[in-house]
């Protein structure tokens, strides 16, 4: 099924109108220069503070804010952010009542605080987070961000993390920018003139790095299956973060004219650019450029991004818009999950009642690939068949309390190390058959019995 071109163009024009404003120089206005400790004094009890996330997490500003909170006796300061790197000091028990984290995508440093009732999570599609700020659903008092030092014209960059941060700083009343020389200067929507920043804190803080782990045999098999059977030459790739996307990227060295339009990317993309596999030449949107909203990886990745016109870092309202995604050719969206039930419901944000991450951009790209104008998109959910403890990730029913991110109506391809299942257009009986075929052999008989008890008939093709 493909969306109509007229509808796409109409949605696209509406989308562009959301962020066509530019951070042009403001006459006779320069930021103050302060220490981190001085800069955060502006934050008072009851304030709502946006915190830049991912690789651009401004840890020195956060630490200064935590000390300010203790010394000044602050109460009920809300910290709003996508996933942040670093220790997440504000989530420690001793800061309860001073700060309350409100995650738009949950990170490891906030999970315990959420489980203990000291922090919150907002379920939201990544593409819609900027609307919360632009439509003033969530007003912001202060934004703590990382920026590159101003260039000779006074322009700074948000570096590797534009995502929802552009919308946040457009709508925050006060902006504190941590000018960090380690931040790569990126092209795209993350350019901001220093005159829009109220206070600049000069800092020399190494970026957060995420190094590749060793891939398991199961992950390598999954990567090979996807690379050989689902990724075509000239495809436009979206991939999340983690071992499964890394395993796929590692197997694409023989592909040609691949493109990248993704909410995020990591080191594996750099290697494919260097090998000539990623050219972005076949893309219809921003032809010739990698399009992303944030990136997390190693210093090699950040060096690759620095002042590189081949990479455009964009507002996530653009990168994750279905109206934009579906215009690219052969959109191949590769995402992972926690578990899948026998009807095709995909849980990716929680483990039972425990919140683990968030919606992120999974459904944005699953839908965008499914609605591709060329009819050749491939929405993929990939996972090992079992957890590290040997529990099946294909289950009769999701754990009690688990959330559904990709619904049974949205799901198309499921991949484990045992093969590929195509579920779109199949009934529940057929889906159960296909998914049991992808389960680990140790669990197939039990799943067949549970499926029979549930459906009153045997799973069959």
PLY file of the C-alpha trace (Angstrom):
ply
format ascii 1.0
element vertex 461
property float x
property float y
property float z
element edge 460
property int vertex1
property int vertex2
end_header
0.00 0.00 0.00
1.33 3.44 -0.87
0.22 6.89 0.27
-0.88 9.33 -2.44
1.71 11.80 -3.71
-0.70 14.72 -3.27
-1.30 13.84 0.38
2.43 13.44 0.97
3.25 16.83 -0.56
0.53 18.51 1.52
1.80 16.93 4.75
5.38 17.76 3.77
4.58 21.45 3.28
2.81 21.60 6.66
5.82 19.90 8.23
8.31 22.38 6.79
6.29 25.28 8.15
6.98 24.03 11.69
10.68 24.78 11.61
11.49 27.18 8.81
12.52 29.84 11.32
16.26 30.44 11.46
18.48 31.41 14.35
19.65 34.55 12.60
21.98 36.98 14.42
20.18 39.32 16.82
21.62 42.86 16.74
23.37 44.21 19.82
22.97 41.00 21.80
25.78 38.81 23.08
25.67 36.02 25.67
27.13 36.40 29.11
30.14 34.23 29.90
29.98 32.45 33.22
31.19 29.39 35.04
28.81 26.46 35.22
28.15 27.25 38.87
27.25 30.86 38.07
25.13 29.99 35.05
22.74 27.63 36.83
21.90 30.17 39.55
19.05 31.34 37.31
17.18 28.06 37.95
14.60 28.30 40.72
12.18 25.98 42.49
9.32 24.85 40.27
11.22 25.45 37.01
10.97 23.06 34.09
14.43 22.53 32.57
15.22 20.85 29.25
18.47 18.86 29.22
20.32 18.09 25.98
20.74 14.34 25.57
22.63 11.48 23.94
26.30 12.21 23.11
25.74 15.91 23.77
24.63 15.48 27.40
26.15 18.51 29.23
27.35 16.65 32.32
29.30 19.59 33.85
26.15 21.74 33.72
24.10 18.93 35.24
26.58 18.45 38.08
26.61 22.20 38.77
22.81 22.20 38.80
22.72 19.33 41.28
25.03 21.21 43.65
22.95 24.36 43.21
19.83 22.37 44.05
21.33 21.18 47.33
22.85 24.51 48.39
19.87 26.69 47.45
17.28 24.28 48.82
15.47 24.02 45.50
12.23 22.03 45.30
10.29 20.43 42.48
12.57 21.22 39.56
11.46 19.12 36.59
14.17 17.90 34.21
12.86 16.99 30.76
15.00 15.06 28.28
15.41 12.15 25.92
18.01 9.60 27.05
21.02 11.18 28.72
24.53 9.81 29.09
26.60 10.05 32.24
25.69 9.23 35.84
22.33 11.02 35.93
23.13 12.41 39.37
19.72 14.09 39.66
18.12 10.61 39.79
19.92 9.59 42.97
17.72 9.14 46.07
19.30 12.11 47.87
17.87 14.45 45.21
14.29 13.29 45.66
12.04 16.32 46.07
14.69 18.60 44.57
14.63 17.22 41.02
12.22 14.95 39.20
13.36 13.51 35.89
10.71 13.25 33.16
12.08 11.09 30.33
10.84 11.28 26.76
12.99 8.20 26.14
14.31 6.29 29.12
18.03 5.67 29.66
19.82 3.24 31.95
20.66 6.06 34.39
16.95 6.68 35.06
15.41 3.19 35.13
15.80 2.56 38.85
14.44 6.00 39.72
11.37 5.30 37.57
10.88 1.86 39.17
11.18 3.44 42.63
8.61 6.12 41.80
11.12 8.99 41.89
11.06 9.74 38.16
8.63 9.65 35.26
8.36 8.58 31.63
6.27 10.16 28.86
5.16 7.65 26.18
5.52 9.56 22.89
6.59 8.99 19.31
9.99 10.55 18.69
8.62 12.52 15.73
6.03 14.21 17.96
8.29 15.34 20.81
9.02 18.72 19.14
5.27 19.39 19.00
5.14 19.27 22.80
7.42 22.32 22.83
6.20 24.12 19.70
2.56 23.89 20.73
3.43 24.83 24.32
2.02 21.59 25.69
5.16 21.49 27.83
6.47 25.04 28.43
10.18 25.30 29.19
11.83 27.78 31.54
15.47 26.92 30.86
17.40 24.75 28.40
20.81 23.26 29.23
22.56 22.44 25.97
25.94 21.61 24.49
27.19 23.75 21.60
30.37 24.18 19.61
32.36 27.34 20.39
31.10 30.24 18.22
32.81 30.54 14.82
34.09 33.86 13.44
30.51 34.78 12.51
29.13 33.89 15.93
27.40 30.68 14.86
27.38 27.55 17.03
26.23 23.99 16.35
24.30 21.49 18.46
26.78 18.87 17.31
25.72 15.21 17.18
22.33 15.70 18.82
19.75 17.93 17.11
16.72 15.60 17.61
14.12 17.51 19.69
16.70 19.99 21.02
16.14 22.50 18.23
12.45 22.74 19.17
13.32 22.99 22.86
15.68 25.95 22.46
13.26 27.70 20.11
10.71 27.68 22.90
12.71 27.90 26.14
12.74 31.25 27.96
16.44 31.04 28.84
19.29 29.10 27.21
22.53 28.04 28.89
25.03 26.75 26.34
28.07 24.68 27.26
30.62 25.54 24.57
32.66 22.36 24.25
35.59 22.15 21.83
35.17 18.35 21.61
31.72 18.69 20.05
31.70 18.08 16.28
30.36 20.99 14.25
27.52 19.52 12.21
25.59 20.85 9.22
21.80 21.19 9.19
19.13 22.25 11.67
21.49 22.44 14.64
23.02 25.82 13.75
22.26 28.53 16.31
23.73 32.03 16.54
25.32 32.89 19.87
23.04 35.92 20.22
20.15 33.52 20.95
22.07 31.98 23.86
21.75 33.79 27.20
24.81 32.36 28.93
27.82 30.49 27.56
29.94 28.25 29.76
33.29 27.38 28.18
34.16 23.77 28.76
36.63 21.07 27.76
34.68 17.85 28.27
35.26 14.64 26.24
32.17 13.37 24.45
30.35 10.28 25.60
31.47 7.30 23.56
29.62 4.09 22.84
32.00 1.39 21.71
30.94 -1.68 19.76
30.58 -4.89 21.72
31.49 -8.30 20.35
28.67 -9.70 18.22
27.26 -13.10 19.14
26.92 -15.91 16.55
23.14 -15.41 16.66
23.45 -11.69 15.96
25.84 -12.30 13.08
23.38 -14.82 11.59
20.55 -12.29 11.88
22.70 -9.63 10.24
23.53 -11.97 7.37
19.89 -12.93 6.80
18.81 -9.30 6.62
21.75 -8.19 4.49
21.38 -11.01 1.97
17.59 -11.25 1.73
16.07 -7.90 2.70
18.53 -5.10 1.86
18.66 -4.27 -1.85
21.19 -2.14 -3.70
19.98 1.46 -3.65
18.01 0.96 -0.43
17.50 3.78 2.07
18.46 2.52 5.52
17.14 3.28 8.96
18.70 1.52 11.87
18.49 1.85 15.60
21.33 1.46 18.03
22.81 -1.77 19.31
24.16 -5.12 18.26
21.50 -6.07 15.69
21.94 -2.94 13.53
25.72 -3.30 13.91
25.47 -6.90 12.73
23.51 -5.86 9.64
25.85 -3.00 8.75
28.85 -5.32 9.06
27.41 -7.52 6.29
26.71 -4.80 3.70
30.18 -4.35 2.20
29.12 -5.76 -1.18
26.06 -3.51 -1.54
25.94 -0.48 -3.82
24.45 3.01 -3.62
22.93 2.63 -0.17
21.45 5.70 1.48
20.85 6.65 5.10
17.77 8.45 6.42
17.51 7.52 10.08
16.74 9.05 13.45
20.26 8.02 14.52
23.40 6.32 13.32
26.69 5.02 14.67
30.18 3.88 13.64
29.03 1.14 11.28
27.80 3.77 8.84
31.24 5.42 8.69
32.87 2.19 7.55
30.32 1.76 4.74
30.92 5.34 3.59
34.66 4.72 3.52
34.09 1.52 1.53
31.96 3.34 -1.04
28.79 1.39 -0.20
26.86 4.39 1.13
26.57 7.14 -1.49
23.02 8.46 -0.86
22.85 8.87 -4.63
19.50 7.11 -5.06
17.61 8.94 -2.31
14.73 11.25 -3.22
14.96 13.34 -0.03
18.25 15.23 0.49
19.97 13.27 -2.26
23.69 12.87 -1.60
23.52 13.33 2.18
23.17 11.17 5.26
20.12 12.43 7.14
19.87 11.85 10.88
18.75 13.59 14.06
21.39 12.29 16.46
24.44 10.04 16.52
26.20 8.10 19.25
29.46 6.21 18.83
33.21 6.62 19.16
35.60 9.47 18.48
35.96 8.11 14.95
32.27 8.82 14.35
32.42 12.33 15.82
35.51 13.17 13.75
33.69 11.92 10.64
30.74 14.22 11.38
32.81 17.33 12.06
32.28 19.97 9.34
31.19 17.22 6.95
28.63 18.36 4.32
27.93 14.68 3.56
26.07 14.53 6.90
23.01 16.65 7.76
21.71 16.60 11.33
18.03 17.50 11.28
15.05 18.22 13.49
13.40 14.90 14.35
10.07 16.25 13.10
11.66 15.99 9.66
13.75 12.83 9.93
10.92 10.82 11.47
7.98 12.16 9.50
6.15 9.37 7.70
5.34 11.86 4.94
9.07 12.33 4.37
10.26 8.76 4.95
7.88 7.19 2.43
9.30 9.28 -0.43
12.70 7.58 -0.32
13.35 4.42 -2.37
13.34 0.92 -0.86
13.12 2.18 2.72
14.54 -0.61 4.88
13.82 0.03 8.55
15.76 -2.25 10.91
14.65 -2.20 14.53
14.95 -4.51 17.52
12.63 -5.38 20.38
12.26 -7.12 23.72
9.64 -9.72 22.77
6.94 -10.55 20.21
3.73 -12.45 20.89
2.21 -15.04 18.55
-0.17 -12.49 17.02
2.68 -10.15 16.04
2.47 -7.58 18.84
5.92 -6.10 19.41
7.09 -4.96 22.85
10.14 -2.71 22.69
9.85 -0.31 25.63
9.23 -2.40 28.73
9.91 -5.71 30.43
6.61 -6.56 32.03
5.74 -3.68 34.34
9.29 -2.30 34.28
9.88 0.55 31.85
13.07 -0.03 29.89
13.34 2.58 27.12
10.59 4.26 25.10
8.77 4.44 21.78
11.63 6.22 20.06
11.37 6.21 16.28
10.46 2.56 15.75
6.87 3.05 14.66
7.75 6.23 12.72
9.98 4.20 10.42
7.99 0.96 10.47
5.05 2.96 9.12
7.17 5.05 6.76
8.71 1.94 5.20
5.33 0.23 4.88
3.85 3.23 3.07
6.79 3.73 0.69
5.66 5.33 -2.54
7.59 2.76 -4.55
5.92 -0.14 -2.74
9.33 -1.66 -1.96
9.82 -0.67 1.66
10.68 -3.30 4.25
9.71 -2.70 7.91
11.84 -5.13 9.93
11.84 -6.19 13.58
14.89 -8.31 14.41
15.93 -10.08 17.60
17.72 -13.19 18.86
15.23 -15.99 19.53
16.13 -16.09 23.23
17.37 -13.84 26.00
20.83 -14.35 27.49
19.12 -16.51 30.13
17.60 -18.77 27.49
14.04 -17.46 27.75
12.10 -17.30 24.48
11.60 -13.81 23.04
8.73 -15.20 20.98
5.91 -15.72 23.47
2.28 -16.76 23.48
1.33 -13.57 25.31
3.38 -10.55 26.28
4.36 -10.31 29.92
1.77 -8.75 32.20
2.19 -4.97 32.04
4.28 -4.96 28.85
3.54 -2.19 26.38
3.00 -2.59 22.64
5.14 -0.30 20.47
4.58 -1.83 17.03
1.04 -3.19 16.83
0.01 -6.44 15.16
-1.45 -4.34 12.34
1.84 -2.49 11.72
4.18 -5.47 11.81
5.61 -6.86 8.55
8.94 -8.72 8.84
10.20 -10.54 11.94
13.75 -11.94 11.87
15.61 -14.22 14.28
18.68 -16.38 13.70
16.29 -19.12 12.52
14.87 -17.21 9.60
12.54 -14.53 8.29
8.76 -14.37 8.75
6.50 -12.08 6.73
3.34 -11.42 8.74
1.58 -8.68 6.79
-1.75 -9.96 5.46
-1.58 -13.20 7.45
-4.22 -14.24 9.97
-3.51 -15.10 13.61
-3.24 -18.84 12.94
-0.74 -18.27 10.14
1.25 -15.76 12.18
1.59 -18.19 15.07
2.91 -20.81 12.65
5.48 -18.43 11.14
6.66 -17.13 14.51
6.98 -20.57 16.11
9.18 -21.51 13.15
11.51 -18.63 14.19
11.59 -19.60 17.87
14.44 -21.56 19.44
13.83 -25.32 19.01
13.73 -25.77 22.80
10.58 -23.64 22.97
8.65 -24.61 19.83
6.63 -27.51 21.26
5.49 -25.47 24.25
4.55 -22.53 22.01
2.50 -24.85 19.76
0.57 -26.14 22.78
-0.04 -22.62 24.09
-1.14 -21.48 20.65
-3.62 -24.37 20.40
-5.06 -23.55 23.83
-5.42 -19.91 22.82
-6.80 -20.34 19.28
-8.56 -23.73 19.60
-6.76 -24.85 16.45
-3.22 -25.74 15.46
-1.01 -23.04 13.90
-0.65 -23.72 10.18
0.58 -21.92 7.03
0 1
1 2
2 3
3 4
4 5
5 6
6 7
7 8
8 9
9 10
10 11
11 12
12 13
13 14
14 15
15 16
16 17
17 18
18 19
19 20
20 21
21 22
22 23
23 24
24 25
25 26
26 27
27 28
28 29
29 30
30 31
31 32
32 33
33 34
34 35
35 36
36 37
37 38
38 39
39 40
40 41
41 42
42 43
43 44
44 45
45 46
46 47
47 48
48 49
49 50
50 51
51 52
52 53
53 54
54 55
55 56
56 57
57 58
58 59
59 60
60 61
61 62
62 63
63 64
64 65
65 66
66 67
67 68
68 69
69 70
70 71
71 72
72 73
73 74
74 75
75 76
76 77
77 78
78 79
79 80
80 81
81 82
82 83
83 84
84 85
85 86
86 87
87 88
88 89
89 90
90 91
91 92
92 93
93 94
94 95
95 96
96 97
97 98
98 99
99 100
100 101
101 102
102 103
103 104
104 105
105 106
106 107
107 108
108 109
109 110
110 111
111 112
112 113
113 114
114 115
115 116
116 117
117 118
118 119
119 120
120 121
121 122
122 123
123 124
124 125
125 126
126 127
127 128
128 129
129 130
130 131
131 132
132 133
133 134
134 135
135 136
136 137
137 138
138 139
139 140
140 141
141 142
142 143
143 144
144 145
145 146
146 147
147 148
148 149
149 150
150 151
151 152
152 153
153 154
154 155
155 156
156 157
157 158
158 159
159 160
160 161
161 162
162 163
163 164
164 165
165 166
166 167
167 168
168 169
169 170
170 171
171 172
172 173
173 174
174 175
175 176
176 177
177 178
178 179
179 180
180 181
181 182
182 183
183 184
184 185
185 186
186 187
187 188
188 189
189 190
190 191
191 192
192 193
193 194
194 195
195 196
196 197
197 198
198 199
199 200
200 201
201 202
202 203
203 204
204 205
205 206
206 207
207 208
208 209
209 210
210 211
211 212
212 213
213 214
214 215
215 216
216 217
217 218
218 219
219 220
220 221
221 222
222 223
223 224
224 225
225 226
226 227
227 228
228 229
229 230
230 231
231 232
232 233
233 234
234 235
235 236
236 237
237 238
238 239
239 240
240 241
241 242
242 243
243 244
244 245
245 246
246 247
247 248
248 249
249 250
250 251
251 252
252 253
253 254
254 255
255 256
256 257
257 258
258 259
259 260
260 261
261 262
262 263
263 264
264 265
265 266
266 267
267 268
268 269
269 270
270 271
271 272
272 273
273 274
274 275
275 276
276 277
277 278
278 279
279 280
280 281
281 282
282 283
283 284
284 285
285 286
286 287
287 288
288 289
289 290
290 291
291 292
292 293
293 294
294 295
295 296
296 297
297 298
298 299
299 300
300 301
301 302
302 303
303 304
304 305
305 306
306 307
307 308
308 309
309 310
310 311
311 312
312 313
313 314
314 315
315 316
316 317
317 318
318 319
319 320
320 321
321 322
322 323
323 324
324 325
325 326
326 327
327 328
328 329
329 330
330 331
331 332
332 333
333 334
334 335
335 336
336 337
337 338
338 339
339 340
340 341
341 342
342 343
343 344
344 345
345 346
346 347
347 348
348 349
349 350
350 351
351 352
352 353
353 354
354 355
355 356
356 357
357 358
358 359
359 360
360 361
361 362
362 363
363 364
364 365
365 366
366 367
367 368
368 369
369 370
370 371
371 372
372 373
373 374
374 375
375 376
376 377
377 378
378 379
379 380
380 381
381 382
382 383
383 384
384 385
385 386
386 387
387 388
388 389
389 390
390 391
391 392
392 393
393 394
394 395
395 396
396 397
397 398
398 399
399 400
400 401
401 402
402 403
403 404
404 405
405 406
406 407
407 408
408 409
409 410
410 411
411 412
412 413
413 414
414 415
415 416
416 417
417 418
418 419
419 420
420 421
421 422
422 423
423 424
424 425
425 426
426 427
427 428
428 429
429 430
430 431
431 432
432 433
433 434
434 435
435 436
436 437
437 438
438 439
439 440
440 441
441 442
442 443
443 444
444 445
445 446
446 447
447 448
448 449
449 450
450 451
451 452
452 453
453 454
454 455
455 456
456 457
457 458
458 459
459 460
